[in-house]
Amino acid sequence: MRTTIGIVGAGAIGQTVANTIIAAGISDRLLLSSRTLPQAQALADDLTDMRTATGSATVPIACRPEDTVGAAALIIAIRERFTNDNATDIRMAGAEANARAIRDLGHRLTGYPGTVLIVTNPVDLMTRLFAEASGCTQVYGIGSNLDTARYRLTLSALMGVPADRVRGHVIGEHGDSAVICASTTTVNGENVVIPVWELGETLAHRPGRISSGVGRTRSGPAGAVLTTLRLALGQADGTTELCTKWNGRWLGVPVTFTSGQGKPALPALSPTEADRFAASGLKLDTAYQQLVTTH
């Protein structure tokens, strides 16, 4: 069966996601859309050079956003121009600017039947906005899975073990109110004492350090997208943390995929974690209601 993936947004992250998909060869075709068709065509040409050099089976094709509806999965990585002056809640800074573009795109892709992965920040708000504007039923936000990968990496370095020996989740907002599930984290299959505050500080500052050095985080989000695509396309079974609808609110929770079908499954939480998770959901819901009321 031929598999087609679409990307809307040819900026820094969209380009890196496209490079990752071409290198991984997980689809037959890669549909590329950007602000203008010449932009998309330029990216397609560049990726064709890469495809030829590497022997990838994935064919990049430039198109309009509406032409991506035949894809099995779409990655939305659009970003409007804005100045980010936030010292805290950094990912929230682009909410107003990006909301207009996400809502418009949702209307243009109304009823799309495949899986949609939102990368645009603030990802939890934009995921909900796209889902409600488009009526699409399989919409997930990338963010908590990247937080979880960073958590496992940081804890593995602290404990002196490989990252694949760490099991744990980061849920809630992809942002300042993210919740580390320390009570269910294991290292080498055993529960350990987790320095939650120390790890939380490290996780909060990591994106800024990356962005200050290279301009924007790219490869981490692309890796999170690739992992989720394999699950959503039924190429692998497993669990990853994604923004989805949970008890009426949109926020990050673990989602278990079997044969391409995802089912949210919240881990057991300690009372403190449960309180933080509820607060994270309330924060996001309040921000969303304010966003849609004023725009």
C-alpha positions in Angstrom: 0.0 0.0 0.0 1.3 3.4 -0.9 1.6 5.9 2.0 1.5 9.6 1.6 2.4 12.1 4.4 1.8 15.9 4.1 3.5 18.8 5.7 2.0 22.3 5.9 4.7 24.8 6.8 8.2 25.0 5.3 10.0 26.9 8.0 12.8 25.7 10.2 10.9 22.9 11.9 8.9 21.9 8.8 12.1 21.6 6.8 13.7 19.4 9.5 10.7 17.2 9.7 10.8 16.8 6.0 14.5 15.9 6.0 13.8 13.3 8.7 10.9 11.7 6.8 13.0 11.6 3.6 15.9 10.0 5.5 13.7 7.5 7.3 11.9 6.6 4.1 8.6 5.9 6.0 6.3 7.0 3.1 6.1 6.8 -0.7 5.2 10.5 -1.2 5.8 13.6 0.9 3.4 16.5 0.1 4.9 19.9 0.9 2.9 23.1 1.3 4.0 26.6 2.5 2.9 30.2 2.3 3.5 30.2 -1.4 3.8 27.4 -4.0 7.3 28.6 -5.0 8.5 28.2 -1.4 7.1 24.7 -1.3 8.7 23.9 -4.7 12.1 25.1 -3.6 11.9 22.8 -0.6 10.8 19.9 -2.8 13.7 20.5 -5.1 16.2 20.6 -2.2 14.7 17.4 -0.8 14.8 15.7 -4.2 18.6 16.4 -4.3 18.8 14.7 -0.9 16.6 11.8 -2.0 18.8 11.2 -5.0 22.0 11.3 -3.0 20.7 8.9 -0.3 18.5 6.6 -2.4 15.4 7.4 -0.4 12.1 5.9 -1.7 10.1 9.0 -0.6 9.2 11.4 -3.4 8.7 15.0 -2.3 6.0 17.0 -4.1 5.1 20.7 -3.8 1.4 21.5 -3.5 -1.2 23.8 -1.9 -2.6 23.1 1.6 -5.9 21.8 0.1 -4.0 19.2 -1.9 -2.7 17.5 1.2 -6.2 16.0 2.0 -5.2 12.7 0.3 -2.4 12.1 2.8 -2.7 9.4 5.5 -1.2 11.9 8.0 -0.6 15.6 8.1 2.0 17.6 10.1 1.1 21.2 10.7 4.2 23.3 11.4 3.1 26.8 10.3 4.4 29.8 12.2 3.3 33.4 11.8 5.7 36.3 12.3 5.8 37.7 15.8 8.2 39.0 18.4 8.6 36.8 21.5 9.3 39.0 24.5 8.0 36.5 27.1 10.3 35.7 30.0 7.9 33.0 31.2 5.3 31.0 29.3 7.6 31.4 26.3 5.6 29.1 24.1 2.4 31.1 24.7 3.8 34.2 23.0 2.7 33.3 19.5 -0.9 32.3 20.5 -2.7 35.2 18.9 -0.6 35.4 15.7 -0.6 31.6 15.1 -4.3 31.2 16.1 -5.5 33.1 13.0 -3.4 30.9 10.7 -4.4 27.6 12.4 -8.1 28.5 12.4 -8.0 29.4 8.7 -6.1 26.2 7.9 -8.6 24.1 9.9 -11.5 25.6 7.9 -9.7 24.8 4.6 -9.1 21.2 5.7 -12.6 20.6 7.2 -13.4 17.0 7.5 -9.9 15.7 6.7 -10.1 12.0 7.7 -6.5 11.2 8.5 -4.2 11.8 11.5 -3.1 15.4 12.1 0.0 16.2 14.2 0.3 19.8 15.3 3.7 21.2 16.0 2.8 24.9 16.0 3.1 26.5 19.4 1.5 27.0 21.9 0.9 23.4 20.8 -1.8 22.5 23.3 -4.0 25.5 22.3 -3.3 25.1 18.6 -4.2 21.4 18.7 -7.6 22.1 20.2 -8.2 25.1 17.9 -7.4 23.1 14.8 -9.6 20.2 15.9 -12.5 22.4 16.6 -12.1 24.5 13.4 -11.7 21.5 11.1 -14.0 18.9 12.8 -11.2 16.4 12.3 -11.3 13.6 14.9 -7.7 12.4 15.0 -5.7 15.5 16.0 -2.7 15.3 18.3 -0.2 17.8 19.5 3.5 17.2 19.6 5.1 18.4 22.8 4.7 16.2 25.8 6.5 13.4 24.0 9.5 15.7 23.5 9.3 16.7 27.1 9.3 13.0 28.1 12.3 12.3 25.9 14.2 15.1 27.5 13.1 13.9 31.0 14.4 10.4 30.3 17.6 11.7 28.9 18.2 14.1 31.8 17.4 11.4 34.4 19.5 8.8 32.7 22.5 11.1 32.8 21.9 11.8 36.5 21.6 8.1 37.3 24.4 7.0 35.0 22.3 4.6 32.9 21.3 4.5 29.3 18.1 6.4 28.4 16.3 3.3 27.3 16.5 2.0 30.9 14.4 4.9 32.1 10.6 4.7 32.0 8.4 7.7 32.8 6.1 10.4 31.5 5.8 14.2 31.4 2.2 15.2 30.9 -0.1 18.3 31.0 1.1 21.4 29.3 4.0 21.5 26.9 5.3 24.5 28.8 5.7 25.9 32.3 3.0 23.8 34.0 4.3 20.4 32.6 3.9 17.6 35.2 6.7 15.1 35.8 5.2 11.7 36.8 7.8 10.9 39.3 5.7 8.4 41.3 5.6 5.9 38.3 9.1 6.5 36.9 11.4 3.5 37.0 15.1 3.1 36.3 16.2 -0.4 35.4 12.7 -1.5 36.3 12.8 -0.2 39.8 11.3 2.9 41.5 13.8 5.5 42.5 13.7 8.8 44.3 13.3 11.6 41.7 14.6 15.1 42.3 11.5 16.6 40.7 12.4 20.3 41.2 15.9 19.9 39.9 14.8 18.0 36.8 12.0 20.4 36.2 14.4 23.3 36.2 16.7 21.5 33.7 13.8 20.7 31.4 12.5 24.2 31.5 15.8 25.8 30.5 16.9 23.2 27.9 14.8 24.6 25.0 16.1 28.1 25.6 19.7 26.9 25.6 19.2 25.1 22.3 17.4 28.1 20.7 20.1 30.6 21.9 22.7 28.5 20.2 21.0 27.5 16.9 18.1 29.8 16.7 15.3 27.3 17.2 14.7 23.8 18.4 14.4 21.6 15.3 15.7 18.1 15.6 14.0 17.2 18.9 10.5 18.1 17.6 11.3 16.2 14.3 12.2 13.1 16.2 9.0 13.3 18.2 7.0 13.7 15.0 8.7 10.7 13.4 8.0 8.4 16.4 4.4 9.5 16.4 4.0 9.0 12.6 5.2 5.4 12.9 2.6 4.7 15.5 -0.3 6.6 13.9 0.4 5.0 10.5 0.4 1.5 12.1 4.0 0.9 11.3 4.6 0.1 15.0 2.7 -0.3 18.2 3.5 1.6 21.4 2.8 4.5 23.7 3.8 8.2 23.4 2.7 11.3 25.1 0.6 13.6 23.0 -1.8 16.5 23.4 -5.3 15.1 23.0 -8.8 15.6 24.5 -9.0 14.2 28.0 -12.1 14.6 30.2 -13.2 17.6 28.2 -9.8 19.4 28.2 -6.9 19.3 25.8 -3.5 18.5 27.3 -0.7 16.0 27.1 -1.3 12.4 28.2 0.2 9.0 27.2 -1.6 7.6 24.1 -1.3 3.9 23.3 -1.4 3.0 19.6 -2.4 -0.4 18.3 -2.6 -0.9 14.6 -2.7 2.9 14.1 -5.5 3.5 16.6 -4.7 5.7 19.6 -6.2 5.4 23.0 -5.3 7.8 25.9 -4.3 6.1 29.1 -3.4 8.3 32.1 -0.8 6.7 34.4 -1.5 6.5 38.2 -0.7 9.8 39.8 0.2 10.8 43.3 -2.0 13.4 45.0 0.5 16.1 44.2 0.8 15.1 40.6 -2.9 14.9 40.2 -3.3 18.4 41.6 -0.6 19.7 39.2 -2.2 17.9 36.3 -5.6 19.4 37.1 -4.0 22.9 37.4 -2.3 22.4 34.1 -5.5 21.5 32.4 -7.3 24.5 34.0 -4.5 26.9 32.9 -4.8 25.7 29.3 -8.6 25.8 29.3 -8.6 29.3 30.6 -6.0 30.4 28.1 -8.0 28.8 25.3 -11.2 30.4 26.3 -9.6 33.8 26.4 -8.0 33.2 23.0 -11.2 32.3 21.2 -13.2 35.0 23.0 -10.9 37.8 21.9 -10.3 36.4 18.4 
